[in-house]
Amino acid sequence: MYGEIVLFSGNANPALADRICNQMGVPLGAARVGRFSDGEIRVEIEQNVRGRDIFLIQSTCAPANDNLMELLILTEACKRASAGRVTAVMPYFGYARQDRKVASRAPISAKLVAQLIQAAGVDRVLTMDLHAGQIQGFFDIPVDNLYALPVLLRHLRENLMTPNPADTVIVSPDAGGVERARSFARRVGAGLAIIDKRRPGPNESEIMHIIGDVSGKTAVIVDDMIDTAGTLVKGGAAVKNAGARAVFAMATHAVLSGSAYARIAESSLEKVLVTDTIPHAAPGAKVETLTVASVFAEAIRAIHFNDSISKLFLTEKT
């Protein structure tokens, strides 16, 4: 059994760290994470961590390399200060989309990141909605992959659905997301539809067919992340053109890079619901953020007290 729990945060997502601490009723640990004059990362732990159970809250979102290095150096500082155990709490796991070779001489960057995290001395990883579940196998330490599904489902039931579930249809943005969409649909008793995307030939625009009935219904497109929002906006337009009364979107990780906010603002989407695994300084008018702090707080408590966290694994398959 390790000593008392201590939570530290890097600069990636301090707002989520504060929310997790508030949920747990513990103060955020005292640590200074900044830069030297030459740009190198400077970390100083300002309290005793000897034998303590340390949780480092740090998404590796943009700037991914800086945030990853902060996590590694925070880990090194805690281990050299004789911390009992270090758990990396990574609400968003950067480089997760580079989980396999896509060309003959391409790297598997997610594997490299896993090796770096282990080499720094992390004893356990806690993350959410990994883009590729097999990344857990890149580690030789325990990895707990939580899901935002309970938070998104609660909002869906309370704010988007009518008393008649048949008035709502859950839409998968592609064939790969069917399992996730089916899980949402099954839990709320809604219908299911799939966006079938096909490119007739090189340099020809993508054609989208809707498999399933969306006419006159509230359609909710669900995905694990939104990056540039280009595909999402096109899919939303296709669903709207197929007769949907209103189109919403839900995703765990809001990368929202490039012109994503502008695309969403000009789209036919009524609202885009995302979580706070990645911070948003000024979300657009159509983007609403839900917090997953309670899910992480409960998981951290369970890990610290050696309790089961299986009840938090409300996955697509269960």
C-alpha positions as CSV (number, residue, x, y, z in Angstrom):
1,M,0.0,0.0,0.0
2,Y,1.3,3.4,-1.0
3,G,1.2,6.6,1.0
4,E,-1.3,9.4,0.6
5,I,-2.5,10.4,-2.9
6,V,-1.0,13.4,-4.6
7,L,-2.1,14.9,-7.9
8,F,0.1,17.0,-10.1
9,S,-0.6,18.7,-13.4
10,G,1.5,19.9,-16.3
11,N,0.5,22.8,-18.5
12,A,-1.6,20.7,-21.0
13,N,-5.0,20.8,-19.3
14,P,-4.9,22.5,-15.8
15,A,-8.6,23.2,-15.9
16,L,-9.4,19.5,-16.0
17,A,-6.9,18.8,-13.3
18,D,-8.6,21.3,-11.1
19,R,-12.0,19.7,-11.8
20,I,-10.7,16.3,-10.9
21,C,-9.2,17.6,-7.6
22,N,-12.5,19.3,-6.8
23,Q,-14.3,16.0,-7.4
24,M,-11.9,14.2,-5.1
25,G,-11.8,17.0,-2.5
26,V,-8.0,17.1,-2.5
27,P,-5.7,20.1,-3.4
28,L,-3.6,20.0,-6.5
29,G,0.0,19.2,-5.7
30,A,2.6,21.9,-5.6
31,A,4.9,21.7,-8.7
32,R,6.5,24.3,-10.9
33,V,6.4,23.4,-14.6
34,G,7.9,26.1,-16.8
35,R,10.7,26.9,-19.2
36,F,14.3,27.9,-19.0
37,S,15.4,30.9,-21.0
38,D,16.6,28.5,-23.9
39,G,13.2,26.9,-24.0
40,E,14.1,23.7,-22.2
41,I,11.4,22.4,-19.8
42,R,12.0,23.2,-16.1
43,V,10.2,21.1,-13.4
44,E,10.5,21.4,-9.7
45,I,8.4,19.4,-7.2
46,E,7.7,21.7,-4.2
47,Q,6.4,19.2,-1.7
48,N,7.3,15.9,-0.2
49,V,6.4,12.9,-2.4
50,R,8.5,10.1,-0.7
51,G,6.4,6.9,-0.7
52,R,3.3,8.8,-2.0
53,D,0.9,7.6,-4.6
54,I,1.4,10.1,-7.4
55,F,-1.0,10.8,-10.3
56,L,0.3,13.1,-13.1
57,I,-2.6,14.6,-15.0
58,Q,-1.3,15.5,-18.5
59,S,-3.0,15.2,-21.9
60,T,-0.5,14.9,-24.7
61,C,-2.5,17.2,-27.0
62,A,-1.1,20.1,-29.0
63,P,1.7,21.1,-28.5
64,A,2.0,17.3,-28.3
65,N,5.8,17.2,-28.0
66,D,6.0,19.8,-25.3
67,N,3.3,18.2,-23.3
68,L,4.8,14.8,-23.7
69,M,8.2,16.0,-22.5
70,E,6.5,17.7,-19.5
71,L,5.0,14.4,-18.5
72,L,8.3,12.5,-18.9
73,I,10.3,15.1,-16.9
74,L,7.5,15.3,-14.2
75,T,7.8,11.5,-13.9
76,E,11.6,11.7,-13.6
77,A,11.4,14.3,-10.9
78,C,8.9,12.3,-8.8
79,K,10.9,9.0,-9.2
80,R,14.1,10.8,-8.1
81,A,12.2,12.2,-5.1
82,S,11.4,8.6,-4.1
83,A,7.7,8.6,-5.0
84,G,6.0,5.3,-4.2
85,R,4.1,4.9,-7.5
86,V,3.6,7.2,-10.5
87,T,0.5,6.9,-12.6
88,A,0.3,8.9,-15.8
89,V,-3.3,10.2,-16.2
90,M,-3.5,11.0,-19.9
91,P,-7.1,11.9,-20.8
92,Y,-6.0,12.3,-24.4
93,F,-3.2,10.1,-25.7
94,G,-1.3,11.9,-28.4
95,Y,0.2,10.0,-31.4
96,A,-2.6,7.4,-31.0
97,R,-3.5,7.6,-34.7
98,Q,0.1,6.4,-35.6
99,D,-0.6,2.9,-34.2
100,R,0.6,0.9,-37.3
101,K,2.7,1.0,-40.4
102,V,0.9,2.8,-43.2
103,A,3.8,2.7,-45.6
104,S,6.9,0.5,-46.0
105,R,9.2,2.8,-44.1
106,A,6.8,4.5,-41.7
107,P,7.2,4.4,-37.9
108,I,4.8,3.2,-35.3
109,S,5.0,6.3,-33.3
110,A,2.4,5.3,-30.6
111,K,4.7,2.4,-29.7
112,L,7.6,4.7,-29.4
113,V,5.6,7.0,-27.1
114,A,4.7,4.0,-24.9
115,Q,8.3,3.0,-24.6
116,L,9.3,6.6,-23.6
117,I,6.7,6.7,-20.9
118,Q,7.8,3.4,-19.5
119,A,11.5,4.4,-19.7
120,A,10.8,7.6,-17.7
121,G,9.5,5.4,-14.8
122,V,5.7,5.5,-15.1
123,D,4.1,2.5,-13.3
124,R,0.6,2.7,-14.7
125,V,-1.3,4.6,-17.4
126,L,-4.9,5.9,-17.1
127,T,-6.4,7.2,-20.3
128,M,-9.7,7.6,-22.1
129,D,-11.1,6.4,-25.5
130,L,-7.9,5.4,-27.1
131,H,-8.2,5.8,-30.9
132,A,-6.8,2.3,-31.3
133,G,-7.4,-0.1,-28.4
134,Q,-4.4,-2.2,-29.2
135,I,-2.1,0.6,-28.0
136,Q,-2.7,-0.9,-24.5
137,G,-0.5,-3.8,-25.8
138,F,2.4,-1.5,-26.6
139,F,2.9,-1.1,-22.8
140,D,4.4,-3.7,-20.3
141,I,2.6,-1.9,-17.5
142,P,-1.1,-1.7,-16.6
143,V,-3.1,0.5,-18.9
144,D,-6.7,1.5,-18.0
145,N,-8.7,2.8,-20.9
146,L,-11.8,4.6,-19.7
147,Y,-14.8,5.7,-21.8
148,A,-16.7,8.9,-22.0
149,L,-19.7,7.0,-23.0
150,P,-21.6,7.5,-19.7
151,V,-21.1,11.3,-19.8
152,L,-22.2,11.6,-23.4
153,L,-25.2,9.2,-22.9
154,R,-26.5,11.2,-20.0
155,H,-26.5,14.4,-22.0
156,L,-28.1,12.6,-24.9
157,R,-31.0,11.3,-22.8
158,E,-31.5,14.5,-20.9
159,N,-31.1,17.1,-23.6
160,L,-31.4,15.7,-27.2
161,M,-34.0,12.9,-27.1
162,T,-37.8,13.2,-27.1
163,P,-39.9,10.8,-24.9
164,N,-40.2,8.6,-27.9
165,P,-36.8,6.9,-28.6
166,A,-37.9,6.2,-32.1
167,D,-37.6,9.9,-32.9
168,T,-33.8,9.7,-32.6
169,V,-31.3,7.9,-34.8
170,I,-27.6,7.4,-33.9
171,V,-25.3,7.8,-36.9
172,S,-21.9,6.2,-37.4
173,P,-19.6,8.5,-39.5
174,D,-18.0,5.5,-41.2
175,A,-18.0,1.7,-41.2
176,G,-15.2,1.6,-38.5
177,G,-17.4,3.4,-36.0
178,V,-20.5,1.2,-36.3
179,E,-19.8,-0.7,-33.1
180,R,-19.7,2.6,-31.1
181,A,-22.8,3.9,-32.7
182,R,-24.7,0.6,-32.2
183,S,-23.8,0.8,-28.5
184,F,-25.2,4.3,-28.2
185,A,-28.4,3.3,-30.1
186,R,-28.9,0.1,-28.0
187,R,-28.6,1.9,-24.7
188,V,-31.1,4.6,-25.6
189,G,-33.4,2.5,-27.7
190,A,-32.8,4.7,-30.8
191,G,-32.4,3.7,-34.4
192,L,-29.0,3.2,-36.2
193,A,-27.7,4.7,-39.5
194,I,-24.3,4.6,-41.2
195,I,-22.7,7.1,-43.5
196,D,-21.2,5.1,-46.4
197,K,-18.4,7.1,-48.0
198,R,-17.1,6.3,-51.4
199,R,-14.7,8.0,-53.8
200,P,-15.5,7.0,-57.4
201,G,-12.0,7.6,-58.6
202,P,-8.7,9.6,-58.1
203,N,-9.3,13.3,-57.5
204,E,-13.1,12.8,-57.6
205,S,-15.2,14.2,-54.8
206,E,-16.4,11.8,-52.1
207,I,-20.0,10.6,-52.4
208,M,-21.9,9.8,-49.2
209,H,-24.8,7.4,-48.9
210,I,-26.9,7.1,-45.8
211,I,-27.7,3.5,-44.8
212,G,-30.7,3.6,-42.5
213,D,-33.8,5.8,-42.0
214,V,-33.1,9.3,-40.8
215,S,-36.1,11.1,-42.3
216,G,-37.9,13.3,-39.8
217,K,-35.7,12.3,-36.9
218,T,-33.1,13.8,-34.7
219,A,-29.8,12.4,-35.9
220,V,-26.7,12.2,-33.6
221,I,-23.4,11.5,-35.2
222,V,-21.0,9.8,-32.7
223,D,-17.2,9.5,-33.0
224,D,-14.1,9.2,-30.8
225,M,-12.5,12.4,-32.0
226,I,-13.0,15.4,-34.2
227,D,-9.9,16.9,-35.9
228,T,-10.3,19.2,-38.8
229,A,-14.1,18.6,-38.8
230,G,-14.1,18.3,-42.6
231,T,-15.5,14.8,-42.7
232,L,-18.0,15.5,-39.9
233,V,-19.4,18.5,-41.6
234,K,-19.8,16.7,-44.9
235,G,-21.5,13.8,-43.1
236,G,-23.8,16.1,-41.2
237,A,-24.8,17.7,-44.5
238,A,-25.5,14.3,-46.0
239,V,-27.7,13.3,-43.1
240,K,-29.6,16.6,-43.3
241,N,-30.1,16.2,-47.0
242,A,-31.5,12.7,-46.3
243,G,-34.3,14.3,-44.4
244,A,-33.2,14.5,-40.8
245,R,-35.1,17.0,-38.7
246,A,-31.9,18.1,-36.8
247,V,-28.3,16.9,-36.8
248,F,-26.0,16.9,-33.7
249,A,-22.6,15.4,-33.2
250,M,-20.8,13.9,-30.2
251,A,-17.2,13.0,-29.7
252,T,-14.8,12.4,-26.8
253,H,-11.7,14.2,-28.1
254,A,-12.0,17.6,-29.7
255,V,-8.7,18.2,-31.4
256,L,-10.4,20.8,-33.6
257,S,-7.3,21.8,-35.6
258,G,-7.0,24.2,-38.5
259,S,-10.3,25.7,-39.6
260,A,-12.4,23.2,-37.6
261,Y,-14.3,25.9,-35.6
262,A,-15.2,27.8,-38.8
263,R,-16.4,24.7,-40.6
264,I,-18.6,23.8,-37.7
265,A,-20.0,27.3,-37.4
266,E,-21.0,27.3,-41.1
267,S,-22.3,23.8,-41.1
268,S,-25.8,22.3,-40.8
269,L,-25.0,20.8,-37.4
270,E,-27.1,22.2,-34.6
271,K,-24.5,21.5,-31.9
272,V,-21.3,19.5,-31.4
273,L,-20.9,18.0,-27.9
274,V,-17.3,17.2,-26.8
275,T,-15.5,16.5,-23.6
276,D,-12.7,18.4,-21.8
277,T,-9.9,15.8,-22.4
278,I,-8.4,18.5,-24.5
279,P,-8.8,22.2,-23.4
280,H,-10.6,24.8,-25.4
281,A,-9.8,28.4,-24.7
282,A,-12.7,29.8,-26.7
283,P,-15.0,27.1,-28.0
284,G,-17.2,28.1,-30.9
285,A,-20.9,28.9,-30.6
286,K,-21.9,25.5,-31.8
287,V,-19.4,23.6,-29.6
288,E,-20.4,22.6,-26.1
289,T,-18.0,20.9,-23.7
290,L,-18.9,18.3,-21.1
291,T,-16.5,17.4,-18.3
292,V,-15.2,13.9,-17.7
293,A,-13.7,14.9,-14.3
294,S,-16.0,12.6,-12.3
295,V,-15.0,9.6,-14.3
296,F,-11.3,10.2,-13.8
297,A,-11.8,11.0,-10.1
298,E,-13.6,7.8,-9.5
299,A,-10.9,5.8,-11.4
300,I,-8.1,7.5,-9.5
301,R,-9.8,6.7,-6.2
302,A,-10.2,3.1,-7.2
303,I,-6.6,2.7,-8.2
304,H,-5.3,4.3,-5.0
305,F,-7.5,2.0,-2.8
306,N,-6.9,-1.1,-4.9
307,D,-10.6,-1.3,-5.8
308,S,-12.0,-2.7,-9.0
309,I,-12.6,-0.1,-11.7
310,S,-14.4,-2.5,-14.1
311,K,-17.7,-0.7,-13.4
312,L,-16.2,2.4,-15.2
313,F,-15.5,0.4,-18.3
314,L,-18.8,1.1,-20.0
315,T,-17.5,0.2,-23.4
316,E,-19.0,-0.2,-26.8
317,K,-19.2,-3.9,-26.4
318,T,-20.9,-4.1,-23.0
